[in-house]
Amino acid sequence: MKGTVGKMTTNERLRLYDPVTYVIRVEGVIDPAWSNRLGGMRINVIKAHRQSATELVGSVKDQAALIGILETLYDLGLPILSVERMAAV
């Protein structure tokens, strides 16, 4: 039996142009108004006592769109904590 990655089995081949749902976590707070600039991702702010984080969840049309979202987060100066592929759309 093949292992699993996220919720997909490793025998399901992902291509660069496949749409996929991602969960991206960054340190800091992103205003939900930024959703359109971040590919329409749903923005959830996670408040903690000393440090806040933001979770972005949504379908990304392909790897190029994912890179665009990550570059926008970098340009905003937000450290990326994790990027998790959930499942093919």
Backbone atoms as SQL, in Angstrom:
CREATE TABLE atoms (id INTEGER PRIMARY KEY, chain TEXT, resi INTEGER, resn TEXT, atom TEXT, x REAL, y REAL, z REAL);
INSERT INTO atoms VALUES
  (1, 'A', 1, 'MET', 'N', 0.843, -1.185, 0.000),
  (2, 'A', 1, 'MET', 'CA', 0.000, 0.000, 0.000),
  (3, 'A', 1, 'MET', 'C', 0.882, 1.239, 0.000),
  (4, 'A', 2, 'LYS', 'N', 0.564, 2.176, -0.831),
  (5, 'A', 2, 'LYS', 'CA', 1.339, 3.412, -0.919),
  (6, 'A', 2, 'LYS', 'C', 1.044, 4.300, 0.284),
  (7, 'A', 3, 'GLY', 'N', 2.028, 5.166, 0.669),
  (8, 'A', 3, 'GLY', 'CA', 1.840, 6.107, 1.763),
  (9, 'A', 3, 'GLY', 'C', 0.942, 7.259, 1.362),
  (10, 'A', 4, 'THR', 'N', 0.614, 8.114, 2.316),
  (11, 'A', 4, 'THR', 'CA', -0.250, 9.255, 2.016),
  (12, 'A', 4, 'THR', 'C', 0.501, 10.559, 2.225),
  (13, 'A', 5, 'VAL', 'N', 0.116, 11.545, 1.451),
  (14, 'A', 5, 'VAL', 'CA', 0.630, 12.906, 1.580),
  (15, 'A', 5, 'VAL', 'C', -0.602, 13.774, 1.720),
  (16, 'A', 6, 'GLY', 'N', -0.762, 14.478, 2.865),
  (17, 'A', 6, 'GLY', 'CA', -1.994, 15.209, 3.092),
  (18, 'A', 6, 'GLY', 'C', -3.134, 14.208, 3.071),
  (19, 'A', 7, 'LYS', 'N', -4.119, 14.431, 2.238),
  (20, 'A', 7, 'LYS', 'CA', -5.236, 13.499, 2.120),
  (21, 'A', 7, 'LYS', 'C', -5.209, 12.755, 0.793),
  (22, 'A', 8, 'MET', 'N', -4.105, 12.879, 0.057),
  (23, 'A', 8, 'MET', 'CA', -3.960, 12.190, -1.221),
  (24, 'A', 8, 'MET', 'C', -2.979, 11.038, -1.052),
  (25, 'A', 9, 'THR', 'N', -3.189, 9.960, -1.780),
  (26, 'A', 9, 'THR', 'CA', -2.214, 8.886, -1.758),
  (27, 'A', 9, 'THR', 'C', -1.081, 9.239, -2.713),
  (28, 'A', 10, 'THR', 'N', 0.098, 8.693, -2.440),
  (29, 'A', 10, 'THR', 'CA', 1.260, 9.013, -3.270),
  (30, 'A', 10, 'THR', 'C', 1.137, 8.471, -4.680),
  (31, 'A', 11, 'ASN', 'N', 0.201, 7.544, -4.940),
  (32, 'A', 11, 'ASN', 'CA', 0.042, 7.055, -6.304),
  (33, 'A', 11, 'ASN', 'C', -0.844, 7.981, -7.143),
  (34, 'A', 12, 'GLU', 'N', -1.417, 9.039, -6.542),
  (35, 'A', 12, 'GLU', 'CA', -2.142, 10.068, -7.284),
  (36, 'A', 12, 'GLU', 'C', -1.135, 11.142, -7.651),
  (37, 'A', 13, 'ARG', 'N', -0.780, 11.222, -8.922),
  (38, 'A', 13, 'ARG', 'CA', 0.258, 12.152, -9.379),
  (39, 'A', 13, 'ARG', 'C', -0.298, 13.557, -9.509),
  (40, 'A', 14, 'LEU', 'N', 0.347, 14.509, -8.897),
  (41, 'A', 14, 'LEU', 'CA', -0.018, 15.912, -8.995),
  (42, 'A', 14, 'LEU', 'C', 0.838, 16.551, -10.070),
  (43, 'A', 15, 'ARG', 'N', 0.207, 17.320, -10.923),
  (44, 'A', 15, 'ARG', 'CA', 0.930, 18.024, -11.977),
  (45, 'A', 15, 'ARG', 'C', 0.964, 19.506, -11.649),
  (46, 'A', 16, 'LEU', 'N', 1.871, 20.242, -12.256),
  (47, 'A', 16, 'LEU', 'CA', 2.047, 21.670, -11.970),
  (48, 'A', 16, 'LEU', 'C', 0.804, 22.487, -12.255),
  (49, 'A', 17, 'TYR', 'N', -0.042, 22.027, -13.140),
  (50, 'A', 17, 'TYR', 'CA', -1.202, 22.802, -13.559),
  (51, 'A', 17, 'TYR', 'C', -2.514, 22.299, -12.939),
  (52, 'A', 18, 'ASP', 'N', -2.451, 21.400, -11.959),
  (53, 'A', 18, 'ASP', 'CA', -3.657, 20.896, -11.300),
  (54, 'A', 18, 'ASP', 'C', -4.116, 21.849, -10.194),
  (55, 'A', 19, 'PRO', 'N', -5.428, 22.081, -10.061),
  (56, 'A', 19, 'PRO', 'CA', -5.930, 22.851, -8.918),
  (57, 'A', 19, 'PRO', 'C', -5.846, 22.006, -7.651),
  (58, 'A', 20, 'VAL', 'N', -5.477, 22.647, -6.556),
  (59, 'A', 20, 'VAL', 'CA', -5.301, 21.954, -5.277),
  (60, 'A', 20, 'VAL', 'C', -5.739, 22.887, -4.154),
  (61, 'A', 21, 'THR', 'N', -6.272, 22.325, -3.082),
  (62, 'A', 21, 'THR', 'CA', -6.603, 23.102, -1.893),
  (63, 'A', 21, 'THR', 'C', -5.380, 23.148, -0.988),
  (64, 'A', 22, 'TYR', 'N', -5.057, 24.355, -0.530),
  (65, 'A', 22, 'TYR', 'CA', -3.914, 24.558, 0.354),
  (66, 'A', 22, 'TYR', 'C', -4.340, 25.234, 1.645),
  (67, 'A', 23, 'VAL', 'N', -3.580, 24.958, 2.698),
  (68, 'A', 23, 'VAL', 'CA', -3.651, 25.698, 3.949),
  (69, 'A', 23, 'VAL', 'C', -2.266, 26.300, 4.135),
  (70, 'A', 24, 'ILE', 'N', -2.212, 27.629, 4.168),
  (71, 'A', 24, 'ILE', 'CA', -0.946, 28.338, 4.333),
  (72, 'A', 24, 'ILE', 'C', -1.025, 29.100, 5.652),
  (73, 'A', 25, 'ARG', 'N', -0.021, 28.944, 6.488),
  (74, 'A', 25, 'ARG', 'CA', 0.016, 29.668, 7.771),
  (75, 'A', 25, 'ARG', 'C', 1.211, 30.619, 7.771),
  (76, 'A', 26, 'VAL', 'N', 0.943, 31.853, 8.203),
  (77, 'A', 26, 'VAL', 'CA', 1.997, 32.857, 8.297),
  (78, 'A', 26, 'VAL', 'C', 1.971, 33.490, 9.683),
  (79, 'A', 27, 'GLU', 'N', 3.115, 33.996, 10.079),
  (80, 'A', 27, 'GLU', 'CA', 3.200, 34.732, 11.331),
  (81, 'A', 27, 'GLU', 'C', 2.684, 36.142, 11.071),
  (82, 'A', 28, 'GLY', 'N', 1.863, 36.652, 11.968),
  (83, 'A', 28, 'GLY', 'CA', 1.319, 37.997, 11.814),
  (84, 'A', 28, 'GLY', 'C', -0.144, 37.965, 11.418),
  (85, 'A', 29, 'VAL', 'N', -0.681, 39.164, 11.194),
  (86, 'A', 29, 'VAL', 'CA', -2.106, 39.321, 10.913),
  (87, 'A', 29, 'VAL', 'C', -2.299, 39.880, 9.509),
  (88, 'A', 30, 'ILE', 'N', -3.196, 39.255, 8.753),
  (89, 'A', 30, 'ILE', 'CA', -3.579, 39.743, 7.436),
  (90, 'A', 30, 'ILE', 'C', -5.045, 40.134, 7.510),
  (91, 'A', 31, 'ASP', 'N', -5.347, 41.331, 7.059),
  (92, 'A', 31, 'ASP', 'CA', -6.727, 41.802, 7.020),
  (93, 'A', 31, 'ASP', 'C', -7.496, 40.974, 5.988),
  (94, 'A', 32, 'PRO', 'N', -8.719, 40.539, 6.322),
  (95, 'A', 32, 'PRO', 'CA', -9.516, 39.765, 5.364),
  (96, 'A', 32, 'PRO', 'C', -9.753, 40.483, 4.039),
  (97, 'A', 33, 'ALA', 'N', -9.619, 41.794, 3.995),
  (98, 'A', 33, 'ALA', 'CA', -9.781, 42.542, 2.745),
  (99, 'A', 33, 'ALA', 'C', -8.723, 42.148, 1.708),
  (100, 'A', 34, 'TRP', 'N', -7.644, 41.486, 2.138),
  (101, 'A', 34, 'TRP', 'CA', -6.577, 41.049, 1.236),
  (102, 'A', 34, 'TRP', 'C', -6.924, 39.758, 0.503),
  (103, 'A', 35, 'SER', 'N', -8.065, 39.174, 0.765),
  (104, 'A', 35, 'SER', 'CA', -8.423, 37.889, 0.169),
  (105, 'A', 35, 'SER', 'C', -8.293, 37.890, -1.355),
  (106, 'A', 36, 'ASN', 'N', -8.809, 38.904, -2.026),
  (107, 'A', 36, 'ASN', 'CA', -8.738, 38.941, -3.497),
  (108, 'A', 36, 'ASN', 'C', -7.299, 38.982, -3.989),
  (109, 'A', 37, 'ARG', 'N', -6.427, 39.698, -3.288),
  (110, 'A', 37, 'ARG', 'CA', -5.020, 39.770, -3.698),
  (111, 'A', 37, 'ARG', 'C', -4.276, 38.482, -3.400),
  (112, 'A', 38, 'LEU', 'N', -4.887, 37.632, -2.606),
  (113, 'A', 38, 'LEU', 'CA', -4.270, 36.352, -2.247),
  (114, 'A', 38, 'LEU', 'C', -5.049, 35.191, -2.864),
  (115, 'A', 39, 'GLY', 'N', -5.493, 35.373, -4.083),
  (116, 'A', 39, 'GLY', 'CA', -6.137, 34.302, -4.832),
  (117, 'A', 39, 'GLY', 'C', -7.504, 33.903, -4.331),
  (118, 'A', 40, 'GLY', 'N', -8.172, 34.778, -3.573),
  (119, 'A', 40, 'GLY', 'CA', -9.496, 34.447, -3.052),
  (120, 'A', 40, 'GLY', 'C', -9.464, 33.509, -1.859),
  (121, 'A', 41, 'MET', 'N', -8.287, 33.345, -1.260),
  (122, 'A', 41, 'MET', 'CA', -8.150, 32.456, -0.098),
  (123, 'A', 41, 'MET', 'C', -8.984, 33.001, 1.066),
  (124, 'A', 42, 'ARG', 'N', -9.570, 32.092, 1.856),
  (125, 'A', 42, 'ARG', 'CA', -10.277, 32.463, 3.080),
  (126, 'A', 42, 'ARG', 'C', -9.215, 32.786, 4.134),
  (127, 'A', 43, 'ILE', 'N', -9.357, 33.916, 4.815),
  (128, 'A', 43, 'ILE', 'CA', -8.360, 34.382, 5.773),
  (129, 'A', 43, 'ILE', 'C', -8.907, 34.247, 7.190),
  (130, 'A', 44, 'ASN', 'N', -8.201, 33.482, 8.017),
  (131, 'A', 44, 'ASN', 'CA', -8.573, 33.280, 9.425),
  (132, 'A', 44, 'ASN', 'C', -7.416, 33.738, 10.298),
  (133, 'A', 45, 'VAL', 'N', -7.658, 34.733, 11.153),
  (134, 'A', 45, 'VAL', 'CA', -6.624, 35.196, 12.075),
  (135, 'A', 45, 'VAL', 'C', -6.714, 34.377, 13.350),
  (136, 'A', 46, 'ILE', 'N', -5.563, 33.870, 13.789),
  (137, 'A', 46, 'ILE', 'CA', -5.462, 33.059, 14.994),
  (138, 'A', 46, 'ILE', 'C', -4.730, 33.895, 16.034),
  (139, 'A', 47, 'LYS', 'N', -5.460, 34.363, 17.037),
  (140, 'A', 47, 'LYS', 'CA', -4.873, 35.218, 18.059),
  (141, 'A', 47, 'LYS', 'C', -4.295, 34.361, 19.182),
  (142, 'A', 48, 'ALA', 'N', -3.104, 34.731, 19.600),
  (143, 'A', 48, 'ALA', 'CA', -2.449, 34.074, 20.732),
  (144, 'A', 48, 'ALA', 'C', -2.030, 35.158, 21.715),
  (145, 'A', 49, 'HIS', 'N', -1.608, 34.769, 22.887),
  (146, 'A', 49, 'HIS', 'CA', -1.241, 35.746, 23.906),
  (147, 'A', 49, 'HIS', 'C', -0.111, 36.659, 23.454),
  (148, 'A', 50, 'ARG', 'N', 0.936, 36.090, 22.925),
  (149, 'A', 50, 'ARG', 'CA', 2.110, 36.889, 22.562),
  (150, 'A', 50, 'ARG', 'C', 2.284, 37.065, 21.068),
  (151, 'A', 51, 'GLN', 'N', 1.702, 36.187, 20.299),
  (152, 'A', 51, 'GLN', 'CA', 1.948, 36.196, 18.862),
  (153, 'A', 51, 'GLN', 'C', 0.692, 35.745, 18.119),
  (154, 'A', 52, 'SER', 'N', 0.388, 36.440, 17.037),
  (155, 'A', 52, 'SER', 'CA', -0.759, 36.061, 16.210),
  (156, 'A', 52, 'SER', 'C', -0.271, 35.446, 14.910),
  (157, 'A', 53, 'ALA', 'N', -1.136, 34.660, 14.325),
  (158, 'A', 53, 'ALA', 'CA', -0.841, 34.042, 13.035),
  (159, 'A', 53, 'ALA', 'C', -2.085, 34.154, 12.167),
  (160, 'A', 54, 'THR', 'N', -1.890, 33.957, 10.878),
  (161, 'A', 54, 'THR', 'CA', -3.008, 33.962, 9.945),
  (162, 'A', 54, 'THR', 'C', -2.963, 32.674, 9.142),
  (163, 'A', 55, 'GLU', 'N', -4.140, 32.089, 8.955),
  (164, 'A', 55, 'GLU', 'CA', -4.275, 30.874, 8.161),
  (165, 'A', 55, 'GLU', 'C', -5.060, 31.222, 6.906),
  (166, 'A', 56, 'LEU', 'N', -4.511, 30.863, 5.759),
  (167, 'A', 56, 'LEU', 'CA', -5.166, 31.055, 4.471),
  (168, 'A', 56, 'LEU', 'C', -5.598, 29.689, 3.969),
  (169, 'A', 57, 'VAL', 'N', -6.854, 29.551, 3.581),
  (170, 'A', 57, 'VAL', 'CA', -7.372, 28.268, 3.122),
  (171, 'A', 57, 'VAL', 'C', -8.123, 28.486, 1.817),
  (172, 'A', 58, 'GLY', 'N', -7.823, 27.667, 0.822),
  (173, 'A', 58, 'GLY', 'CA', -8.575, 27.769, -0.413),
  (174, 'A', 58, 'GLY', 'C', -7.966, 26.990, -1.549),
  (175, 'A', 59, 'SER', 'N', -8.716, 26.939, -2.625),
  (176, 'A', 59, 'SER', 'CA', -8.272, 26.248, -3.828),
  (177, 'A', 59, 'SER', 'C', -7.377, 27.178, -4.638),
  (178, 'A', 60, 'VAL', 'N', -6.262, 26.636, -5.081),
  (179, 'A', 60, 'VAL', 'CA', -5.307, 27.378, -5.911),
  (180, 'A', 60, 'VAL', 'C', -5.301, 26.689, -7.266),
  (181, 'A', 61, 'LYS', 'N', -5.445, 27.471, -8.348),
  (182, 'A', 61, 'LYS', 'CA', -5.657, 26.865, -9.669),
  (183, 'A', 61, 'LYS', 'C', -4.471, 26.087, -10.201),
  (184, 'A', 62, 'ASP', 'N', -3.235, 26.479, -9.804),
  (185, 'A', 62, 'ASP', 'CA', -2.052, 25.741, -10.245),
  (186, 'A', 62, 'ASP', 'C', -0.844, 26.202, -9.427),
  (187, 'A', 63, 'GLN', 'N', 0.298, 25.605, -9.695),
  (188, 'A', 63, 'GLN', 'CA', 1.513, 25.923, -8.941),
  (189, 'A', 63, 'GLN', 'C', 1.956, 27.374, -9.152),
  (190, 'A', 64, 'ALA', 'N', 1.729, 27.925, -10.349),
  (191, 'A', 64, 'ALA', 'CA', 2.098, 29.324, -10.608),
  (192, 'A', 64, 'ALA', 'C', 1.292, 30.255, -9.709),
  (193, 'A', 65, 'ALA', 'N', 0.007, 29.967, -9.519),
  (194, 'A', 65, 'ALA', 'CA', -0.829, 30.784, -8.633),
  (195, 'A', 65, 'ALA', 'C', -0.351, 30.660, -7.187),
  (196, 'A', 66, 'LEU', 'N', 0.063, 29.462, -6.784),
  (197, 'A', 66, 'LEU', 'CA', 0.597, 29.267, -5.430),
  (198, 'A', 66, 'LEU', 'C', 1.850, 30.111, -5.226),
  (199, 'A', 67, 'ILE', 'N', 2.739, 30.113, -6.200),
  (200, 'A', 67, 'ILE', 'CA', 3.962, 30.918, -6.104),
  (201, 'A', 67, 'ILE', 'C', 3.598, 32.395, -5.997),
  (202, 'A', 68, 'GLY', 'N', 2.595, 32.848, -6.745),
  (203, 'A', 68, 'GLY', 'CA', 2.151, 34.238, -6.661),
  (204, 'A', 68, 'GLY', 'C', 1.663, 34.608, -5.272),
  (205, 'A', 69, 'ILE', 'N', 0.907, 33.711, -4.644),
  (206, 'A', 69, 'ILE', 'CA', 0.427, 33.954, -3.276),
  (207, 'A', 69, 'ILE', 'C', 1.599, 34.015, -2.316),
  (208, 'A', 70, 'LEU', 'N', 2.528, 33.070, -2.430),
  (209, 'A', 70, 'LEU', 'CA', 3.693, 33.049, -1.537),
  (210, 'A', 70, 'LEU', 'C', 4.555, 34.292, -1.726),
  (211, 'A', 71, 'GLU', 'N', 4.701, 34.768, -2.958),
  (212, 'A', 71, 'GLU', 'CA', 5.470, 35.990, -3.210),
  (213, 'A', 71, 'GLU', 'C', 4.788, 37.207, -2.590),
  (214, 'A', 72, 'THR', 'N', 3.463, 37.257, -2.659),
  (215, 'A', 72, 'THR', 'CA', 2.734, 38.365, -2.029),
  (216, 'A', 72, 'THR', 'C', 2.953, 38.357, -0.521),
  (217, 'A', 73, 'LEU', 'N', 2.893, 37.179, 0.088),
  (218, 'A', 73, 'LEU', 'CA', 3.142, 37.073, 1.529),
  (219, 'A', 73, 'LEU', 'C', 4.566, 37.517, 1.864),
  (220, 'A', 74, 'TYR', 'N', 5.523, 37.144, 1.038),
  (221, 'A', 74, 'TYR', 'CA', 6.915, 37.559, 1.229),
  (222, 'A', 74, 'TYR', 'C', 7.029, 39.077, 1.120),
  (223, 'A', 75, 'ASP', 'N', 6.384, 39.660, 0.095),
  (224, 'A', 75, 'ASP', 'CA', 6.424, 41.112, -0.093),
  (225, 'A', 75, 'ASP', 'C', 5.803, 41.855, 1.085),
  (226, 'A', 76, 'LEU', 'N', 4.827, 41.227, 1.752),
  (227, 'A', 76, 'LEU', 'CA', 4.208, 41.823, 2.934),
  (228, 'A', 76, 'LEU', 'C', 5.081, 41.668, 4.182),
  (229, 'A', 77, 'GLY', 'N', 6.167, 40.916, 4.053),
  (230, 'A', 77, 'GLY', 'CA', 7.078, 40.717, 5.184),
  (231, 'A', 77, 'GLY', 'C', 6.549, 39.746, 6.224),
  (232, 'A', 78, 'LEU', 'N', 5.707, 38.811, 5.795),
  (233, 'A', 78, 'LEU', 'CA', 5.116, 37.843, 6.720),
  (234, 'A', 78, 'LEU', 'C', 5.842, 36.507, 6.620),
  (235, 'A', 79, 'PRO', 'N', 6.497, 36.074, 7.693),
  (236, 'A', 79, 'PRO', 'CA', 7.182, 34.784, 7.669),
  (237, 'A', 79, 'PRO', 'C', 6.186, 33.637, 7.458),
  (238, 'A', 80, 'ILE', 'N', 6.504, 32.749, 6.530),
  (239, 'A', 80, 'ILE', 'CA', 5.651, 31.603, 6.233),
  (240, 'A', 80, 'ILE', 'C', 5.967, 30.491, 7.231),
  (241, 'A', 81, 'LEU', 'N', 4.946, 30.048, 7.945),
  (242, 'A', 81, 'LEU', 'CA', 5.112, 28.996, 8.937),
  (243, 'A', 81, 'LEU', 'C', 4.914, 27.615, 8.325),
  (244, 'A', 82, 'SER', 'N', 3.927, 27.490, 7.411),
  (245, 'A', 82, 'SER', 'CA', 3.709, 26.201, 6.766),
  (246, 'A', 82, 'SER', 'C', 2.857, 26.359, 5.514),
  (247, 'A', 83, 'VAL', 'N', 3.028, 25.412, 4.602),
  (248, 'A', 83, 'VAL', 'CA', 2.199, 25.292, 3.403),
  (249, 'A', 83, 'VAL', 'C', 1.814, 23.817, 3.328),
  (250, 'A', 84, 'GLU', 'N', 0.510, 23.549, 3.371),
  (251, 'A', 84, 'GLU', 'CA', 0.050, 22.164, 3.382),
  (252, 'A', 84, 'GLU', 'C', -0.916, 21.924, 2.230),
  (253, 'A', 85, 'ARG', 'N', -0.622, 20.959, 1.411),
  (254, 'A', 85, 'ARG', 'CA', -1.514, 20.551, 0.325),
  (255, 'A', 85, 'ARG', 'C', -2.563, 19.618, 0.918),
  (256, 'A', 86, 'MET', 'N', -3.820, 19.945, 0.692),
  (257, 'A', 86, 'MET', 'CA', -4.893, 19.132, 1.276),
  (258, 'A', 86, 'MET', 'C', -5.392, 18.050, 0.332),
  (259, 'A', 87, 'ALA', 'N', -5.829, 18.430, -0.872),
  (260, 'A', 87, 'ALA', 'CA', -6.366, 17.440, -1.801),
  (261, 'A', 87, 'ALA', 'C', -6.525, 18.079, -3.175),
  (262, 'A', 88, 'ALA', 'N', -6.509, 17.262, -4.194),
  (263, 'A', 88, 'ALA', 'CA', -6.781, 17.763, -5.534),
  (264, 'A', 88, 'ALA', 'C', -8.236, 18.182, -5.614),
  (265, 'A', 89, 'VAL', 'N', -8.515, 19.219, -6.390),
  (266, 'A', 89, 'VAL', 'CA', -9.885, 19.719, -6.534),
  (267, 'A', 89, 'VAL', 'C', -10.573, 18.971, -7.644);
